[in-house]
């Protein structure tokens, strides 16, 4: 079992945390505010600029919840202080992306354009330069939400293993397959 739950979460300057009676943790920072409900068995305290989570027993369930909620709170603190950013790259001839407000219009080689409505918590930018692949940049304070949106966009045209065409994360390494070998 992981012992990640025993580590306290350090609070950077400008971040404040409040815990209600119903185990609702609210984290406020310069970029925004996030809320998370914690399991009723766990106890959350703010001690000397650190969030400390304690579990009532050493059962497997309590240990796993301990590590889970500690990681979620750490992600919330990072989100409201620094934010999260994901970049996706469109690899393929004729693939393009354009952001119009909270809508993302993409041409991915299908017979029609794909239009995605994004949540208001996620900000989107697209960059298209000559002789390079279009790049979609997502920014948000919520790590779960930005990961979900990025995975949804990637699932529209996942990269294929032969030529690497499709939507991939910037810096993602794809395992390539060899094509057909010519018979002699």
C-alpha positions as CSV (number, residue, x, y, z in Angstrom):
1,X,0.0,0.0,0.0
2,X,1.1,3.5,-0.7
3,X,2.0,5.8,2.2
4,X,1.4,9.0,0.2
5,X,-1.5,9.9,2.4
6,X,0.8,10.4,5.4
7,X,2.6,13.3,3.6
8,X,1.1,16.8,4.5
9,X,0.1,19.1,1.6
10,X,2.1,22.4,1.8
11,X,0.1,25.5,1.1
12,X,1.9,28.1,-1.1
13,X,1.5,31.9,-0.4
14,X,-1.9,33.2,-1.3
15,X,-3.8,29.9,-0.9
16,X,-6.3,29.4,1.8
17,X,-8.2,26.3,2.9
18,X,-11.5,25.9,4.8
19,X,-13.0,22.7,6.1
20,X,-16.8,22.6,6.9
21,X,-18.5,20.3,9.3
22,X,-19.7,18.0,6.4
23,X,-16.1,17.4,5.4
24,X,-16.4,19.8,2.4
25,X,-12.9,21.2,1.7
26,X,-12.8,24.5,-0.1
27,X,-9.4,25.7,-1.6
28,X,-9.1,29.4,-2.7
29,X,-6.1,30.8,-4.5
30,X,-5.1,33.5,-7.0
31,X,-6.5,31.5,-10.0
32,X,-9.9,30.5,-8.5
33,X,-11.7,28.2,-6.0
34,X,-12.2,24.5,-5.9
35,X,-14.4,22.3,-3.7
36,X,-14.1,18.6,-2.8
37,X,-16.2,16.5,-0.4
38,X,-14.0,14.2,1.7
39,X,-15.1,10.8,3.0
40,X,-16.7,11.0,6.4
41,X,-14.3,8.6,8.0
42,X,-11.2,10.7,7.3
43,X,-10.3,13.8,9.2
44,X,-8.9,16.9,7.5
45,X,-7.1,19.7,9.4
46,X,-5.1,22.8,8.5
47,X,-2.0,23.0,10.7
48,X,0.7,25.6,10.2
49,X,0.3,26.2,6.4
50,X,-0.2,22.5,5.8
51,X,-3.2,20.2,5.1
52,X,-3.0,17.0,7.2
53,X,-5.3,14.1,6.6
54,X,-5.7,11.3,9.2
55,X,-7.4,8.0,8.9
56,X,-9.2,6.1,11.8
57,X,-7.8,2.6,11.1
58,X,-5.2,0.7,9.1
59,X,-7.9,-1.1,7.0
60,X,-7.2,-1.4,3.3
61,X,-10.2,0.8,2.5
62,X,-9.1,3.6,4.8
63,X,-5.5,3.4,3.5
64,X,-6.6,3.7,-0.1
65,X,-9.1,6.6,0.6
66,X,-6.3,8.3,2.6
67,X,-4.0,8.4,-0.3
68,X,-6.7,9.2,-2.8
69,X,-8.0,12.3,-1.0
70,X,-4.5,13.5,-0.2
71,X,-3.6,13.4,-3.9
72,X,-6.9,15.2,-4.8
73,X,-6.2,17.9,-2.3
74,X,-2.6,18.3,-3.5
75,X,-4.0,18.7,-7.1
76,X,-6.5,21.3,-5.9
77,X,-3.8,23.3,-4.2
78,X,-1.5,23.2,-7.3
79,X,-4.5,24.1,-9.6
80,X,-5.5,27.2,-7.7
81,X,-1.9,28.4,-7.4
82,X,-0.3,27.5,-10.7
83,X,-3.0,25.9,-12.9
84,X,-2.8,23.0,-15.4
85,X,-2.0,23.0,-19.1
86,X,-2.4,20.3,-21.7
87,X,-1.3,20.5,-25.3
88,X,-2.6,18.3,-28.1
89,X,-1.1,18.1,-31.6
90,X,-3.1,17.3,-34.8
91,X,-0.9,15.1,-37.1
92,X,-2.3,14.6,-40.6
93,X,-2.7,16.3,-43.9
94,X,-5.7,18.7,-43.8
95,X,-6.3,18.4,-40.1
96,X,-7.1,21.7,-38.6
97,X,-8.6,23.2,-35.4
98,X,-10.1,26.6,-34.6
99,X,-11.4,27.9,-31.3
100,X,-14.5,30.1,-31.3
101,X,-15.2,31.1,-27.7
102,X,-15.9,27.9,-25.8
103,X,-16.4,25.9,-29.0
104,X,-13.7,23.9,-30.7
105,X,-14.2,23.3,-34.5
106,X,-12.0,20.5,-35.9
107,X,-11.6,19.1,-39.4
108,X,-10.1,15.6,-38.9
109,X,-10.5,13.9,-42.2
110,X,-14.2,12.9,-41.8
111,X,-16.9,14.0,-44.2
112,X,-18.1,16.6,-41.7
113,X,-16.5,19.1,-39.2
114,X,-16.6,18.2,-35.5
115,X,-17.8,20.9,-33.1
116,X,-17.1,20.4,-29.4
117,X,-18.7,22.6,-26.7
118,X,-16.2,22.9,-23.8
119,X,-17.0,23.6,-20.1
120,X,-16.5,27.2,-19.0
121,X,-13.8,26.2,-16.6
122,X,-11.5,25.2,-19.4
123,X,-9.8,27.9,-21.6
124,X,-8.8,26.9,-25.1
125,X,-6.3,28.3,-27.6
126,X,-5.4,27.0,-31.0
127,X,-2.2,27.7,-32.9
128,X,-1.7,27.0,-36.6
129,X,1.5,27.9,-38.3
130,X,2.6,27.1,-41.8
131,X,4.6,23.9,-42.2
132,X,3.8,22.7,-38.7
133,X,1.0,20.7,-37.1
134,X,-1.9,22.6,-35.4
135,X,-1.7,22.7,-31.6
136,X,-4.6,22.9,-29.2
137,X,-3.8,24.3,-25.8
138,X,-6.1,23.7,-22.8
139,X,-5.7,25.5,-19.5
140,X,-7.7,25.1,-16.3
141,X,-7.4,24.9,-12.5
142,X,-9.2,21.6,-12.3
143,X,-6.9,18.7,-13.1
144,X,-9.7,16.1,-13.4
145,X,-11.7,18.2,-15.8
146,X,-8.9,19.2,-18.1
147,X,-7.7,15.6,-18.3
148,X,-11.3,14.5,-19.2
149,X,-11.6,17.1,-21.9
150,X,-8.2,16.3,-23.4
151,X,-9.0,12.6,-23.4
152,X,-12.4,13.3,-25.1
153,X,-10.7,15.4,-27.8
154,X,-8.0,12.7,-28.4
155,X,-10.6,10.0,-28.6
156,X,-12.1,11.7,-31.7
157,X,-9.1,10.5,-33.8
158,X,-6.5,8.6,-31.8
159,X,-3.1,8.3,-33.4
160,X,-2.7,5.2,-35.5
161,X,0.4,3.1,-35.2
162,X,1.6,3.0,-38.8
163,X,2.0,6.7,-39.8
164,X,1.2,8.3,-36.5
165,X,-1.7,10.3,-37.9
166,X,-4.3,11.5,-35.4
167,X,-4.6,13.6,-32.3
168,X,-1.7,13.1,-29.8
169,X,-0.4,14.9,-26.7
170,X,2.6,17.1,-27.3
171,X,5.7,15.1,-26.3
172,X,3.8,11.7,-26.3
173,X,5.9,8.8,-27.7
174,X,3.9,6.5,-30.0
175,X,4.9,2.9,-30.6
176,X,5.2,2.6,-34.4
177,X,4.6,-0.6,-36.3
178,X,6.4,-1.7,-39.4
179,X,4.3,-1.7,-42.6
180,X,3.9,-4.6,-45.0
181,X,7.2,-6.0,-46.2
182,X,7.5,-6.5,-49.9
183,X,7.6,-10.1,-51.1
184,X,10.4,-11.0,-53.5
